[in-house]
Amino acid sequence: MNQKKIGDFLRKLRHEKELTQIQLAEILFVSNKSVSRWEKGKSLPDIDILMKLAHFYDVSLEELLDGQRNEMANNTESTALKVAEFENEEKKKMKRITQILVLFSMVLMLISYILSNYLNQNDIIDFIYGFCNGVTFATLALILIVTGRWGLKIREFKERITSRD
């Protein structure tokens, strides 16, 4: 899926309706910065917003995900595959973030272990040791929250809040 192509297509569709990014953002209940990121190909809207855009622009979801108008756009199987691909990309992003956070935690745990076992204790070492342990704990808690059901609830809440902008 080519985000840049999708973004260009979204921009073209918006111009056909003679709307500004601010006007479209108000219609969709999102920020104009979100619309700008979509049109620049830096990110894609959530699937529910993609469906709203498809309806608003009177194009199929498949056409939006292809980044162009198609004569035979009613291919349900192809559309389902594109939606699944979109969701898989989101999962890959989440997995990558989780991997980075786990690696970060492991590095902090290693630093904490070295500080506590191999260096002479003083106030600075104790502070760094406590800081590393605290950040490690917070990072691991964040991973549990983000990857669990609470993460889904937080993302849904965030979407409701940002859609009011």
Buried (B, 14 or more C-beta within 10 A) or exposed (E): EEBEBBBBBBBBBBEEEEBEBEBBBBBBBBBBEBBBBBBBBEEBBBBEBBBBBBEBBEBBBBBBBBBBEEEEBEEEEBBEEBBEEBEEEEEEEBEEBBEEBEEBBEEBBEBBEEBBEEEEEEEEEEEBBEBBBEBBEEBBEBBEEBBEEEBEEEEEEEBEEEBEE
